[in-house]
Amino acid sequence: MKRFRVGYLDRPMHPAFDETAREAANLSVERIAVNQAHEQIMAVLKQCHGYYVSASQDEIAAPFYAKAPLIEQLPQLLFVCSFGAGYDTIHVDACTRAGIAVVNQSGGNAEGVAEHAVGMMLVLLKRITEAHAALKAGMQGRKEAFMGRELIDRTVGLVGLGHVGARTAQILNTAFRCRVLAYDPYLDAATCKARGAQKVELAQLLAESDVVSVHCPLSKETRGMFGADAFAAMRKGTVFVTTARGGIHDEDALHKALVSGHIAAAGLDVWAKEPPRPEHPLLSHPAVLASPHTAGVTFESRGRVARMAAEAFIDAAAGRVPPRVLNPEVLPRYKERWAAAFGEPVNAR
């Protein structure tokens, strides 16, 4: 029986990946040490049918991104699978041209990210970080200087209503009676309503929301979506939260909006460069709550996402089309290439 060989660099995001993958007798998983010569790493990758790759560009060296320069050197590669819901290290179009199926783990960390986003909203509205800093500095004056606001009954605008956005909407609806607005051009009004939000255009969301929370992927359409004009279009005193991807918001424009007082506070889990440099202006602003892209880094989310990835490789090894294929148009060619590699048609088992 020919084994479907999978390679990954350094380590998986959670031990559950290897534990789950070991259950499949026809799946072979190769851990590739990154502290060896480039040629040695490539020698192993060239033997692989599957590539399990980090979702974040700052966690892996650029030569090992699943993009054209690499995949052109991997003639046996059939299937690329991202560590998480994101796939910044993968060029989907290049994979499609090469006949490679691409899968992410969309939804696996939705609970962790949604809780993080709502947690940031609560902390910022109550001004907990500002009060904490004042106490540490030897608080002077009256506590009313840190008068906060409650989340209950507020209007929250969600940009993106996929797995994370929908779970965030559910928490806001059930726990805080919020009016939830959603901007998602890929969903109709009925679907938004079923997910707990009112579908609106971006301009209305910005004008009416007390809190704006970003949950969309980074793409050509969303890169730079939140710049000076977008922040100016928000009502004065808005809280801005993002657990999506750096590059969707302009960090300099956000800093200026915070300094002017137009934006009251910001919760930032994602950055243009991760981690941001310690002297980054946003890190020193008193109304910024920052985290280093850890919204989805929970024991539960990491284990769930790792198992999802392993199960996708198990499907591929068994000749089944994996779930969550990001480039379904590649499937006819993928099936042909899989059949040529393993001597039997896909879905035969």
Disulfide bonds with the S-S distance in Angstrom:
none
